[in-house]
């Protein structure tokens, strides 16, 4: 069983005046009202993506000692690639005869929807290229970060971020910052060391999870969380993971890949501090039966950070877990199989779970709760809930790939699933920062 190793704010929101001058640099409120500002983008205009020439690290013989992203979401078999088939499969007409998916008319209907709209998704590579931001610590050290989510819907619309109302309740797990005279963020606390070497020693075959030993590839100090509350901008909370720290632009200039992972986040595929962009690896998952792609950036305990190729973010331990969808809850639930099907690896279409991940290096096909377009309760801070198939369920041939929250909860109620070790199913007492990027169907 994984265990955790580690003051709700009362912020009054500013009512936006009808006449608002919006730019990517600043949002101004009516005269004499507090000012809500958004981070200044050094790189103006549209992102010029050059993914065709990006070198992705090759999968090593032992994925548990590999540095960097790990394999992407377009894996070598159906158990490691959730990308939907075209509607022409099994039909008597060519794909060109089909109209656009219903999601182009209504985002809640069937079809693909990009949810994080700050840059292009490369479908073939399974990556997204988004803006890179530069801020500073109070002592002047450089903080290179990204933006993925925010608890203000107007700011979300302005910047193309995911809106998460639940982040309003995450102030106790957020570091603080203020805009300076250049509209750049100056952070009060929270640093990250990217120099550690990621490694995992799995358990025996068939029982790879939990691993025997583990080390995250990047480690934040006790004050680090990806969440940031901007004090002089109405207390808005952003999800702003650090991707590089205390380095200059020439130290992290890897626009074509071949990234030095002792200096940047393990999920970075390429980083370009000249054009201020970063390309990130995407992760396969499900939400209410629909395949999705998301980012995986930070975790509150070392074991999760090591498995997820994430930064250890100790301040995330302040998130209140176990209260999904109740008043003041900052989290949504993510479900991880401890002992899902792993025989055959990626060739197995039912492949799922943490043991499978540690056996072949590909991601575990986790099940997320609500995401935008599927539900209203999305949060990028996920309360991890690990489930284990009972031996009786396995003996009866019931074990398979689960894709939907209430299917899992029903199987728990039916006695097919428990927490690891047969314990009652509940929170696993750690959280993961996984911003949603795209619904695939």
C-alpha positions in Angstrom: 0.0 0.0 0.0 1.4 3.4 -0.9 1.4 5.9 2.0 1.9 9.6 2.0 5.4 11.0 2.9 4.7 14.5 3.7 -6.0 26.9 5.2 -8.4 27.4 2.6 -8.2 31.0 1.4 -11.1 33.4 1.5 -10.4 35.4 -1.7 -12.9 37.8 -2.9 -13.2 37.7 -6.7 -13.3 40.9 -8.8 -16.4 41.3 -10.9 -15.2 42.0 -14.4 -16.5 45.2 -16.0 -18.1 44.8 -19.4 -15.4 46.8 -21.1 -12.3 44.8 -20.7 -9.2 45.3 -22.8 -7.7 41.9 -23.3 -4.3 41.0 -24.5 -1.9 38.1 -23.8 0.1 40.5 -21.6 -2.5 42.0 -19.3 -6.2 42.1 -18.3 -7.3 45.4 -16.9 -10.4 45.9 -14.7 -12.6 49.0 -14.4 -11.1 52.1 -12.8 -10.2 51.8 -9.1 -10.9 48.0 -9.1 -8.1 45.5 -8.4 -6.2 44.3 -11.4 -6.2 40.8 -12.6 -3.2 40.2 -14.8 -2.1 37.2 -16.7 1.5 36.0 -17.4 3.4 37.8 -20.1 4.3 35.7 -23.1 7.7 36.5 -24.4 6.9 34.8 -27.7 4.0 36.6 -29.6 1.7 35.1 -32.1 1.2 31.6 -33.2 3.5 28.7 -32.3 5.7 27.5 -35.1 6.0 23.7 -34.5 8.8 21.7 -35.8 7.9 18.3 -34.5 9.0 16.6 -37.7 12.7 17.0 -36.7 12.4 16.3 -33.0 14.5 13.4 -31.8 12.5 11.3 -29.2 14.7 9.3 -26.8 14.8 5.6 -27.8 13.3 3.1 -25.5 16.1 1.3 -23.6 16.3 -2.3 -22.6 15.3 -1.4 -19.1 12.6 1.3 -19.1 12.7 1.6 -15.4 16.2 3.1 -15.5 15.6 5.2 -18.6 15.7 9.0 -18.2 13.2 11.2 -19.8 9.6 10.8 -21.0 9.4 7.0 -21.4 7.4 5.7 -24.4 4.8 7.9 -26.0 1.0 7.2 -26.3 1.3 5.7 -29.8 2.6 2.3 -28.7 3.3 -0.8 -30.7 0.0 -2.6 -30.0 -3.6 -2.0 -28.9 -2.7 -2.3 -25.2 -0.5 0.8 -25.5 -2.3 2.8 -28.2 -5.8 4.0 -27.5 -6.2 6.1 -30.6 -9.7 5.5 -32.0 -10.2 3.8 -35.4 -11.8 5.8 -38.2 -15.5 5.4 -38.8 -14.9 3.9 -42.2 -13.7 0.6 -40.6 -16.3 -2.0 -41.4 -18.3 0.3 -43.6 -18.8 0.0 -47.3 -17.6 3.6 -48.2 -14.3 5.4 -48.1 -13.4 7.6 -45.1 -13.8 10.7 -47.4 -17.6 10.1 -47.5 -18.0 10.6 -43.8 -19.0 14.0 -42.4 -17.2 15.7 -39.5 -17.6 14.2 -36.0 -20.5 15.5 -33.9 -18.0 17.1 -31.5 -17.3 19.8 -34.1 -20.9 21.0 -33.5 -21.2 20.3 -29.8 -18.2 19.5 -27.7 -20.2 17.1 -25.5 -21.0 14.8 -28.4 -18.9 12.0 -29.7 -15.7 12.9 -31.4 -12.2 14.4 -30.7 -12.0 17.6 -28.7 -8.7 19.4 -27.8 -9.2 20.8 -24.3 -5.9 22.5 -23.6 -5.8 25.0 -26.5 -2.4 26.8 -26.1 -0.6 24.9 -28.9 -0.9 22.2 -31.5 -1.1 18.5 -30.7 1.1 16.2 -32.9 -1.2 13.2 -33.3 1.5 11.0 -34.9 4.1 11.6 -32.1 1.6 11.9 -29.2 3.0 15.3 -28.1 1.8 18.9 -27.5 3.8 22.0 -28.0 2.8 24.9 -25.7 4.2 28.3 -24.6 7.2 28.4 -22.3 7.2 31.1 -19.6 10.1 32.7 -17.7 9.7 34.0 -14.2 12.1 34.4 -11.3 12.5 33.7 -7.6 12.9 36.7 -5.3 16.7 36.1 -5.4 16.7 36.4 -9.2 17.0 32.7 -10.1 15.3 31.8 -13.4 12.0 29.8 -13.2 10.9 28.2 -16.5 7.3 27.1 -16.3 4.2 26.2 -18.3 0.5 27.0 -17.8 -2.2 24.4 -18.1 -5.2 25.2 -15.8 -6.7 28.1 -13.9 -9.6 28.6 -11.5 -10.9 31.7 -13.4 -13.0 31.0 -16.4 -12.3 34.3 -18.1 -8.6 33.8 -17.8 -9.0 30.2 -19.1 -10.8 31.5 -22.2 -8.3 34.3 -22.7 -5.2 32.0 -22.6 -6.7 28.7 -23.9 -6.2 27.0 -20.5 -8.4 24.4 -18.8 -10.9 25.9 -16.4 -11.1 24.1 -13.0 -13.4 25.6 -10.4 -12.0 23.1 -7.9 -8.6 24.8 -7.9 -10.2 27.7 -5.9 -10.0 25.3 -3.0 -6.4 24.4 -3.5 -4.7 27.4 -1.9 -3.2 25.4 1.0 -1.2 23.5 -1.6 -0.2 26.4 -3.7 3.0 28.5 -3.6 2.6 32.2 -4.0 3.8 34.8 -6.5 3.3 38.4 -7.6 3.6 40.1 -11.0 6.5 42.6 -11.2 6.6 45.8 -13.3 7.2 43.7 -16.4 4.2 41.5 -15.8 6.5 38.6 -15.1 5.8 36.3 -12.1 8.2 36.5 -9.1 7.8 33.4 -6.9 8.1 33.6 -3.2 9.1 30.0 -2.6 9.4 26.6 -4.2 12.4 25.2 -6.1 13.1 22.0 -8.1 16.3 20.0 -8.5 16.3 18.2 -11.9 19.6 16.5 -11.4 18.6 13.2 -9.7 18.7 10.1 -11.8 15.3 8.4 -12.1 15.3 4.6 -11.4 12.9 1.9 -10.3 13.5 -1.7 -9.3 10.3 -3.7 -10.0 9.1 -6.6 -8.0 9.1 -10.1 -9.4 7.4 -11.0 -12.7 3.6 -10.7 -12.5 3.9 -8.7 -9.3 6.1 -5.8 -10.5 4.1 -3.4 -8.4 5.0 -2.3 -5.7 8.6 -1.9 -6.8 11.5 -2.8 -4.5 13.2 0.5 -4.8 12.6 3.9 -6.6 14.0 7.4 -7.1 12.3 10.3 -8.8 14.1 12.1 -11.6 13.4 15.5 -10.3 12.7 16.7 -6.7 11.1 19.8 -5.4 11.8 21.3 -2.0 9.3 21.3 0.8 7.7 24.5 -0.6 7.2 23.3 -4.1 3.9 22.6 -5.8 2.9 23.2 -9.4 0.0 25.3 -8.2 0.6 29.1 -7.9 -1.6 31.7 -6.3 -1.0 35.1 -7.8 -1.4 37.5 -4.9 -1.6 40.8 -6.8 -4.0 39.4 -9.4 -7.1 38.7 -7.4 -5.6 35.5 -5.9 -6.2 33.5 -9.0 -4.7 30.0 -8.9 -2.8 28.6 -11.9 -1.4 25.2 -12.5 2.1 26.2 -13.4 4.6 23.3 -13.3 8.3 24.1 -13.4 10.1 22.5 -16.3 13.5 23.9 -15.7 15.1 25.9 -12.8 18.1 28.1 -12.1 19.5 27.7 -15.7 19.9 30.2 -18.5 18.4 29.9 -22.0 21.5 28.5 -23.6 21.6 25.7 -21.0 18.3 24.3 -22.0 18.2 25.0 -25.8 17.0 21.6 -27.2 14.6 22.7 -29.9 15.1 19.4 -31.8 15.1 17.0 -28.9 18.1 15.1 -27.4 17.2 16.8 -24.1 19.5 16.9 -21.1 17.2 15.5 -18.4 19.5 16.6 -15.6 18.3 20.2 -16.4 14.7 19.8 -17.4 11.5 17.9 -16.6 11.4 14.3 -17.7 8.3 14.8 -19.8 10.0 17.4 -22.0 10.5 16.1 -25.5 12.0 19.4 -26.8 12.4 22.9 -25.4 13.1 26.1 -27.3 13.9 29.1 -25.0 14.4 31.3 -28.1 10.9 30.9 -29.5 9.6 30.2 -25.9 8.0 26.8 -26.6 8.2 23.4 -25.0 7.0 20.1 -26.4 5.7 17.6 -23.9 4.9 13.8 -24.0 1.2 12.8 -23.7 -0.2 10.0 -21.7 -3.0 7.5 -22.5 -6.1 7.2 -20.3 -9.8 7.0 -20.1 -12.6 9.2 -18.8 -16.1 7.8 -18.7 -15.3 5.2 -21.3 -13.7 7.7 -23.7 -10.0 7.6 -24.5 -8.1 10.7 -23.5 -4.6 12.2 -23.6 -3.2 14.1 -20.6 0.0 15.5 -19.2 1.6 14.0 -16.1 3.8 16.5 -14.4 4.0 16.2 -10.6 3.2 13.9 -7.7 3.1 14.3 -3.9 5.1 11.2 -2.9 8.4 9.8 -4.3 7.0 6.5 -5.5 4.4 8.1 -7.7 6.8 10.6 -9.0 9.3 7.9 -10.0 6.6 5.8 -11.8 5.1 8.8 -13.5 8.4 10.3 -14.7 7.3 13.3 -12.6 8.6 15.9 -10.2 8.2 15.2 -6.5 6.1 18.1 -5.2 5.9 17.9 -1.4 3.5 20.8 -1.0 0.9 18.9 -2.9 0.5 16.8 0.3 -1.6 19.7 1.7 -4.4 18.9 -0.8 -7.3 17.4 1.1 -8.0 13.9 -0.3 -10.9 11.5 0.0 -13.6 14.1 -0.4 -14.2 14.1 -4.2 -17.0 16.4 -5.3 -18.0 17.5 -1.8 -17.9 21.2 -0.8 -14.4 22.7 -0.8 -12.8 19.6 -2.4 -9.9 20.6 -4.7 -9.5 17.2 -6.3 -11.0 14.7 -8.7 -10.4 11.0 -8.6 -8.0 8.9 -10.8 -8.1 5.1 -10.6 -5.0 3.0 -11.0 -5.0 -0.8 -11.3 -2.3 -2.5 -9.2 -2.6 -5.9 -10.9 -4.5 -5.4 -14.1 -3.9 -7.6 -17.2 -0.3 -7.6 -18.3 0.3 -10.9 -20.1 1.5 -10.2 -23.7 2.3 -6.5 -23.0 1.3 -4.0 -25.6 -0.1 -6.8 -27.8 -2.8 -7.4 -25.2 -5.8 -5.1 -25.9 -6.9 -5.4 -22.2 -3.5 -4.4 -20.9 -3.7 -2.1 -17.8 -2.1 -1.3 -14.5 1.0 -0.4 -12.6 2.5 -3.9 -12.8 2.1 -3.7 -16.6 3.8 -0.3 -16.6 6.8 -1.5 -14.6 7.0 -4.7 -16.7 7.2 -3.0 -20.2 7.7 0.7 -19.5 4.4 1.9 -21.2 1.8 3.8 -19.2 -0.9 2.0 -17.2 -4.0 3.3 -19.0 -5.4 4.9 -15.9 -9.1 5.9 -15.5 -9.8 9.6 -14.8 -13.0 11.0 -13.3 -14.6 14.1 -14.8 -12.9 16.2 -17.5 -14.3 19.2 -19.4 -17.1 18.2 -21.8 -17.7 15.0 -19.8 -18.5 16.6 -16.5 -18.2 19.8 -14.4 -16.0 18.6 -11.6 -12.6 18.5 -13.4 -9.5 19.2 -11.5 -5.9 18.6 -12.6 -5.0 17.5 -9.1 -6.1 13.9 -8.9 -6.7 11.9 -5.8 -5.0 8.6 -6.6 -7.1 5.5 -5.8 -5.3 2.2 -6.4 -7.5 -0.8 -6.8 -6.6 -4.5 -6.8 -8.4 -7.4 -8.4 -9.2 -10.1 -5.8 -7.8 -13.5 -6.4 -11.3 -14.9 -6.6 -12.2 -12.4 -9.5 -9.0 -13.4 -11.2 -9.7 -17.2 -10.8 -13.1 -16.7 -12.3 -11.7 -14.8 -15.4 -13.3 -11.5 -14.5 -10.1 -9.4 -14.7 -10.0 -7.1 -17.6 -9.5 -3.5 -18.7 -11.7 -1.0 -16.9 -12.5 2.4 -18.5 -15.1 4.2 -16.4 -15.3 5.5 -12.9 -18.6 4.1 -11.9 -17.8 0.8 -13.4 -14.9 0.6 -11.0 -17.0 1.7 -8.1 -19.6 -0.9 -8.9 -17.0 -3.6 -9.0 -15.7 -2.4 -5.6 -19.3 -2.6 -4.3 -19.6 -6.1 -5.8 -16.4 -7.3 -4.1 -14.3 -7.8 -7.2 -11.9 -5.0 -6.4 -10.3 -3.8 -3.1 -7.4 -1.6 -2.2 -3.9 -3.3 -2.3 -3.6 -6.1 0.2 -7.3 -6.5 0.5 -7.8 -3.3 2.4 -11.1 -1.3 2.1 -11.1 0.7 -1.1 -10.5 4.5 -0.6 -7.9 7.2 -1.3 -4.3 5.9 -1.6 -3.2 9.1 0.2 -1.3 10.8 -2.6 -2.1 13.1 -5.5 -0.9 13.5 -9.1 -0.9 16.6 -11.2 -2.3 15.5 -14.6 -3.7 18.3 -16.8 -6.1 17.1 -19.5 -5.1 17.9 -23.1 -7.4 16.1 -25.5 -10.4 13.9 -25.6 -9.8 11.4 -28.4 -13.4 10.5 -29.0 
